[in-house]
Amino acid sequence: MKIKRNLTILLICFLITMVLATIAQAQVDTVDESDVPDWAKDWADFIPVLGPTIVAWGLLLCCALFLIPLVIAILICIWLYRDAEKRGKQGVLWVLLLILATIFLNIIGLIIVIIVWLIVRPPIKG
């Protein structure tokens, strides 16, 4: 259910970005041919149309490159906390270790902490 909600939010953000880009395209005035250098005359008609679209896609890509790893890291933190608590260990300590390793070592720290947890985790207590 949460995944469906998150995908809906992502889709709405995507659509808003595209609508804003379309509105920005409509606001751009046409380029006067006398202001365009000879080497750019072939592209003069496309510059006002492509500019806002490129900006919108760039913003969307930046958001995706930031949000996707963040969502993955949050899901891993939740899994690690629940797994540690289920096995009788301190979940907060392991999540704190994961966060600190990720901050200082980036994705490598995240992977190292996951591997260490998978090696040292005790069996589930009954």
N, CA, C and O of each residue as an XYZ file, in Angstrom:
504
protein
N       0.812     -1.182      0.000
C       0.000      0.000      0.000
C       0.865      1.260      0.000
O       0.572      2.220     -0.712
N       1.947      1.252      0.812
C       2.833      2.404      0.860
C       3.574      2.595     -0.458
O       3.808      3.723     -0.891
N       3.938      1.488     -1.086
C       4.641      1.577     -2.367
C       3.741      2.218     -3.412
O       4.192      3.040     -4.210
N       2.475      1.842     -3.405
C       1.527      2.412     -4.349
C       1.389      3.916     -4.117
O       1.321      4.692     -5.070
N       1.347      4.324     -2.844
C       1.241      5.743     -2.521
C       2.490      6.499     -2.958
O       2.394      7.597     -3.504
N       3.667      5.912     -2.717
C       4.913      6.564     -3.113
C       5.024      6.693     -4.624
O       5.482      7.718     -5.129
N       4.612      5.669     -5.342
C       4.637      5.750     -6.800
C       3.661      6.801     -7.310
O       3.939      7.486     -8.294
N       2.517      6.930     -6.643
C       1.548      7.949     -7.032
C       2.135      9.339     -6.814
O       1.979     10.216     -7.663
N       2.804      9.546     -5.688
C       3.428     10.840     -5.414
C       4.508     11.137     -6.447
O       4.605     12.264     -6.934
N       5.313     10.145     -6.785
C       6.353     10.327     -7.792
C       5.757     10.669     -9.147
O       6.280     11.532     -9.852
N       4.678     10.009     -9.519
C       4.015     10.288    -10.784
C       3.428     11.695    -10.796
O       3.509     12.389    -11.809
N       2.841     12.122     -9.687
C       2.285     13.471     -9.609
C       3.396     14.511     -9.740
O       3.224     15.514    -10.433
N       4.538     14.282     -9.078
C       5.671     15.200     -9.210
C       6.167     15.266    -10.644
O       6.487     16.341    -11.150
N       6.229     14.117    -11.293
C       6.645     14.074    -12.693
C       5.685     14.872    -13.571
O       6.115     15.651    -14.421
N       4.396     14.674    -13.364
C       3.401     15.382    -14.172
C       3.430     16.887    -13.916
O       3.288     17.676    -14.850
N       3.609     17.286    -12.670
C       3.700     18.716    -12.366
C       4.916     19.332    -13.046
O       4.839     20.440    -13.576
N       6.035     18.618    -13.031
C       7.236     19.111    -13.695
C       7.009     19.277    -15.184
O       7.423     20.276    -15.771
N       6.354     18.305    -15.798
C       6.105     18.406    -17.232
C       5.108     19.530    -17.557
O       5.256     20.212    -18.571
N       4.104     19.722    -16.707
C       3.140     20.811    -16.928
C       3.832     22.157    -16.800
O       3.595     23.057    -17.605
N       4.687     22.302    -15.789
C       5.417     23.557    -15.627
C       6.352     23.817    -16.808
O       6.505     24.960    -17.239
N       6.974     22.766    -17.330
C       7.835     22.928    -18.501
C       7.022     23.355    -19.709
O       7.469     24.190    -20.496
N       5.841     22.794    -19.864
C       4.982     23.172    -20.986
C       4.533     24.619    -20.861
O       4.505     25.344    -21.856
N       4.185     25.047    -19.662
C       3.790     26.441    -19.444
C       4.965     27.371    -19.730
O       4.794     28.434    -20.327
N       6.156     26.963    -19.302
C       7.342     27.780    -19.564
C       7.619     27.869    -21.056
O       8.044     28.917    -21.543
N       7.384     26.790    -21.787
C       7.565     26.826    -23.238
C       6.599     27.805    -23.881
O       6.964     28.515    -24.818
N       5.384     27.849    -23.390
C       4.378     28.736    -23.966
C       4.704     30.201    -23.692
O       4.269     31.075    -24.442
N       5.451     30.482    -22.644
C       5.776     31.853    -22.279
C       6.968     32.413    -23.060
O       7.173     33.627    -23.073
N       7.743     31.566    -23.700
C       8.956     32.009    -24.381
C       8.581     32.700    -25.691
O       7.780     32.197    -26.479
N       9.192     33.878    -25.896
C       8.968     34.586    -27.161
C       9.785     33.940    -28.266
O      10.776     33.260    -28.000
N       9.370     34.151    -29.497
C      10.134     33.612    -30.621
C      11.420     34.410    -30.777
O      11.478     35.582    -30.407
N      12.435     33.782    -31.317
C      13.746     34.396    -31.482
C      13.762     35.200    -32.769
O      13.321     34.720    -33.813
N      14.272     36.427    -32.693
C      14.410     37.270    -33.880
C      15.641     36.800    -34.653
O      16.726     36.674    -34.086
N      15.469     36.545    -35.936
C      16.558     35.982    -36.747
C      17.768     36.908    -36.833
O      18.888     36.442    -37.040
N      17.558     38.210    -36.676
C      18.693     39.132    -36.774
C      19.618     39.024    -35.557
O      20.787     39.401    -35.637
N      19.112     38.520    -34.448
C      19.923     38.382    -33.239
C      20.709     37.074    -33.190
O      21.556     36.890    -32.317
N      20.436     36.182    -34.109
C      21.046     34.857    -34.078
C      22.273     34.835    -34.982
O      22.194     35.246    -36.140
N      23.426     34.351    -34.456
C      24.603     34.234    -35.334
C      24.371     33.218    -36.447
O      23.492     32.361    -36.358
N      25.177     33.336    -37.489
C      25.002     32.468    -38.659
C      25.125     30.988    -38.316
O      24.379     30.166    -38.849
N      26.049     30.643    -37.439
C      26.261     29.228    -37.126
C      25.091     28.621    -36.351
O      24.946     27.399    -36.315
N      24.258     29.458    -35.734
C      23.165     28.940    -34.908
C      21.797     29.083    -35.558
O      20.786     28.769    -34.930
N      21.743     29.550    -36.806
C      20.440     29.775    -37.431
C      19.626     28.494    -37.585
O      18.397     28.533    -37.534
N      20.296     27.368    -37.771
C      19.558     26.099    -37.890
C      18.888     25.712    -36.581
O      17.835     25.074    -36.588
N      19.485     26.089    -35.464
C      18.953     25.726    -34.152
C      18.077     26.817    -33.535
O      17.494     26.615    -32.470
N      17.983     27.965    -34.196
C      17.287     29.113    -33.606
C      15.827     28.816    -33.290
O      15.291     29.333    -32.309
N      15.183     28.002    -34.097
C      13.774     27.697    -33.846
C      13.587     26.717    -32.690
O      12.525     26.682    -32.069
N      14.610     25.926    -32.403
C      14.487     24.907    -31.373
C      14.893     25.390    -29.984
O      14.463     24.818    -28.982
N      15.712     26.430    -29.910
C      16.231     26.877    -28.620
C      15.111     27.271    -27.657
O      15.124     26.806    -26.518
N      14.132     28.113    -28.057
C      13.081     28.453    -27.082
C      12.224     27.263    -26.672
O      11.673     27.245    -25.572
N      12.110     26.274    -27.546
C      11.270     25.115    -27.249
C      11.995     24.115    -26.366
O      11.403     23.542    -25.452
N      13.269     23.908    -26.634
C      14.014     22.885    -25.913
C      14.500     23.337    -24.546
O      14.658     22.502    -23.657
N      14.742     24.618    -24.347
C      15.310     25.115    -23.094
C      14.535     24.694    -21.861
O      15.093     24.018    -20.996
N      13.265     25.070    -21.746
C      12.509     24.677    -20.548
C      12.339     23.167    -20.400
O      12.297     22.653    -19.282
N      12.243     22.462    -21.512
C      12.098     21.011    -21.438
C      13.359     20.374    -20.884
O      13.290     19.462    -20.060
N      14.507     20.849    -21.332
C      15.774     20.311    -20.834
C      15.916     20.599    -19.343
O      16.376     19.746    -18.584
N      15.521     21.803    -18.922
C      15.581     22.149    -17.509
C      14.649     21.246    -16.699
O      15.026     20.760    -15.633
N      13.443     21.025    -17.199
C      12.483     20.180    -16.475
C      12.986     18.752    -16.359
O      12.897     18.156    -15.286
N      13.508     18.194    -17.432
C      14.034     16.828    -17.375
C      15.260     16.758    -16.464
O      15.461     15.767    -15.763
N      16.081     17.820    -16.475
C      17.236     17.852    -15.584
C      16.823     17.861    -14.123
O      17.410     17.152    -13.305
N      15.811     18.665    -13.790
C      15.313     18.685    -12.416
C      14.740     17.330    -12.015
O      14.969     16.850    -10.905
N      13.999     16.727    -12.926
C      13.421     15.414    -12.637
C      14.514     14.373    -12.421
O      14.409     13.540    -11.521
N      15.553     14.414    -13.234
C      16.658     13.472    -13.093
C      17.395     13.682    -11.768
O      17.751     12.716    -11.094
N      17.622     14.945    -11.397
C      18.286     15.232    -10.120
C      17.456     14.718     -8.948
O      17.995     14.136     -8.006
N      16.147     14.932     -9.008
C      15.273     14.443     -7.940
C      15.319     12.921     -7.874
O      15.385     12.344     -6.789
N      15.285     12.275     -9.030
C      15.306     10.814     -9.056
C      16.637     10.279     -8.530
O      16.663      9.296     -7.790
N      17.744     10.924     -8.913
C      19.056     10.459     -8.459
C      19.248     10.691     -6.964
O      20.064     10.015     -6.339
N      18.513     11.632     -6.383
C      18.604     11.862     -4.954
C      17.594     11.012     -4.186
O      17.928     10.442     -3.148
N      16.383     10.926     -4.681
C      15.311     10.271     -3.937
C      15.408      8.751     -3.954
O      15.140      8.110     -2.938
N      15.780      8.173     -5.063
C      15.838      6.711     -5.161
C      16.845      6.124     -4.171
O      16.490      5.206     -3.431
N      18.101      6.622     -4.126
C      19.016      6.074     -3.106
C      18.557      6.357     -1.678
O      18.778      5.541     -0.782
N      17.920      7.508     -1.461
C      17.427      7.828     -0.128
C      16.342      6.852      0.301
O      16.345      6.387      1.440
N      15.419      6.537     -0.592
C      14.353      5.583     -0.280
C      14.938      4.194     -0.019
O      14.509      3.503      0.904
N      15.908      3.789     -0.823
C      16.552      2.487     -0.629
C      17.255      2.436      0.728
O      17.152      1.437      1.440
N      17.973      3.510      1.093
C      18.670      3.540      2.378
C      17.676      3.490      3.543
O      17.934      2.816      4.540
N      16.564      4.183      3.432
C      15.549      4.154      4.489
C      14.956      2.761      4.628
O      14.755      2.280      5.744
N      14.675      2.112      3.510
C      14.132      0.752      3.566
C      15.132     -0.222      4.192
O      14.743     -1.116      4.942
N      16.410     -0.051      3.886
C      17.438     -0.911      4.478
C      17.532     -0.658      5.982
O      17.693     -1.600      6.758
N      17.433      0.609      6.401
C      17.450      0.922      7.838
C      16.277      0.263      8.558
O      16.444     -0.294      9.643
N      15.106      0.324      7.962
C      13.921     -0.297      8.572
C      14.113     -1.805      8.683
O      13.829     -2.399      9.724
N      14.600     -2.427      7.598
C      14.817     -3.874      7.626
C      15.855     -4.246      8.684
O      15.660     -5.205      9.431
N      16.954     -3.495      8.751
C      18.016     -3.801      9.704
C      17.512     -3.656     11.139
O      17.815     -4.495     11.987
N      16.749     -2.604     11.418
C      16.215     -2.402     12.765
C      15.286     -3.552     13.164
O      15.408     -4.101     14.260
N      14.374     -3.908     12.287
C      13.425     -4.983     12.607
C      14.134     -6.321     12.775
O      13.808     -7.093     13.676
N      15.103     -6.594     11.908
C      15.821     -7.865     11.981
C      16.652     -7.941     13.267
O      16.698     -8.985     13.917
N      17.303     -6.841     13.631
C      18.113     -6.837     14.854
C      17.235     -6.996     16.095
O      17.580     -7.745     17.009
N      16.119     -6.305     16.129
C      15.222     -6.421     17.280
C      14.627     -7.827     17.383
O      14.456     -8.357     18.481
N      14.319     -8.419     16.243
C      13.760     -9.774     16.233
C      14.769    -10.796     16.748
O      14.391    -11.821     17.315
N      16.039    -10.512     16.547
C      17.088    -11.439     16.968
C      17.665    -11.099     18.344
O      18.644    -11.713     18.767
N      17.075    -10.134     19.042
C      17.502     -9.813     20.391
C      18.665     -8.849     20.479
O      19.259     -8.718     21.549
N      19.007     -8.187     19.432
C      20.092     -7.192     19.442
C      19.484     -5.789     19.454
O      18.283     -5.621     19.239
N      20.318     -4.795     19.704
C      19.845     -3.417     19.734
C      19.751     -2.871     18.308
O      20.762     -2.589     17.665
N      18.525     -2.733     17.837
C      18.302     -2.262     16.475
C      18.752     -0.833     16.262
O      19.263     -0.491     15.197
N      18.562      0.010     17.278
C      18.951      1.419     17.161
C      20.457      1.540     16.967
O      20.915      2.363     16.175
N      21.220      0.738     17.675
C      22.674      0.767     17.550
C      23.115      0.390     16.133
O      23.982      1.042     15.551
N      22.521     -0.650     15.594
C      22.876     -1.085     14.244
C      22.448     -0.060     13.186
O      23.167      0.161     12.212
N      21.304      0.552     13.372
C      20.860      1.581     12.422
C      21.769      2.803     12.508
O      22.116      3.396     11.486
N      22.153      3.179     13.723
C      23.084      4.295     13.895
C      24.420      3.990     13.224
O      24.997      4.851     12.560
N      24.903      2.779     13.395
C      26.135      2.356     12.732
C      25.985      2.421     11.212
O      26.892      2.867     10.509
N      24.842      1.975     10.718
C      24.586      2.020      9.272
C      24.555      3.453      8.765
O      25.130      3.750      7.718
N      23.896      4.336      9.486
C      23.813      5.742      9.063
C      25.187      6.400      9.066
O      25.546      7.094      8.115
N      25.956      6.187     10.130
C      27.287      6.787     10.200
C      28.212      6.244      9.110
O      28.953      7.007      8.490
N      28.174      4.950      8.876
C      29.011      4.365      7.826
C      28.600      4.885      6.453
O      29.447      5.104      5.587
N      27.303      5.079      6.257
C      26.832      5.598      4.971
C      27.232      7.053      4.796
O      27.574      7.471      3.690
N      27.195      7.825      5.868
C      27.595      9.234      5.765
C      29.082      9.349      5.437
O      29.471     10.129      4.568
N      29.911      8.572      6.131
C      31.356      8.715      5.957
C      31.918      7.920      4.785
O      32.906      8.336      4.178
N      31.314      6.793      4.458
C      31.870      5.945      3.393
C      30.939      5.791      2.196
O      31.248      5.054      1.260
N      29.804      6.481      2.223
C      28.824      6.454      1.151
C      28.275      5.034      0.961
O      28.034      4.330      1.941
N      28.079      4.617     -0.273
C      27.441      3.321     -0.555
C      28.303      2.164     -0.072
O      27.782      1.105      0.277
N      29.619      2.359     -0.051
C      30.515      1.292      0.407
C      30.278      1.024      1.893
O      30.267     -0.132      2.314
N      30.091      2.067      2.683
C      29.808      1.894      4.104
C      28.504      1.163      4.335
O      28.413      0.310      5.217
N      27.486      1.494      3.541
C      26.200      0.811      3.634
C      26.369     -0.685      3.365
O      25.837     -1.515      4.102
N      27.095     -1.020      2.326
C      27.309     -2.421      1.961
C      28.119     -3.148      3.037
O      27.822     -4.294      3.375
N      29.145     -2.477      3.573
C      29.983     -3.105      4.601
C      29.158     -3.437      5.840
O      29.274     -4.535      6.385
N      28.327     -2.497      6.288
C      27.524     -2.742      7.487
C      26.521     -3.874      7.248
O      26.304     -4.704      8.132
N      25.920     -3.913      6.078
C      24.973     -5.002      5.769
C      25.685     -6.351      5.782
O      25.165     -7.320      6.334
N      26.865     -6.419      5.180
C      27.620     -7.680      5.144
C      28.023     -8.097      6.562
O      27.906     -9.267      6.926
N      28.499     -7.131      7.363
C      28.883     -7.445      8.745
C      27.673     -7.952      9.520
O      27.777     -8.926     10.266
N      26.520     -7.294      9.347
C      25.311     -7.745     10.053
C      24.925     -9.160      9.634
O      24.573     -9.986     10.476
N      24.990     -9.437      8.341
C      24.623    -10.777      7.869
C      25.576    -11.853      8.393
O      25.183    -13.009      8.543
N      26.821    -11.478      8.669
C      27.795    -12.435      9.195
C      27.624    -12.638     10.692
O      27.680    -13.776     11.160
N      27.416    -11.575     11.457
C      27.429    -11.689     12.925
C      26.052    -11.823     13.545
O      25.955    -12.006     14.758
N      25.016    -11.743     12.790
C      23.673    -11.773     13.401
C      23.396    -13.153     14.005
O      23.717    -14.185     13.416
N      22.797    -13.141     15.188
C      22.487    -14.397     15.864
C      21.195    -15.002     15.289
O      20.473    -14.338     14.545
N      20.914    -16.251     15.634
C      19.659    -16.848     15.184
C      18.472    -16.184     15.881
O      18.620    -15.541     16.921
N      17.307    -16.354     15.292
C      16.086    -15.769     15.852
C      15.750    -16.467     17.155
O      15.754    -17.695     17.248
N      15.454    -15.644     18.171
C      15.102    -16.212     19.477
C      13.654    -16.669     19.450
O      12.789    -15.997     18.887
N      13.402    -17.795     20.050
C      12.076    -18.373     20.066
C      11.341    -18.015     21.266
O      10.194    -18.427     21.434
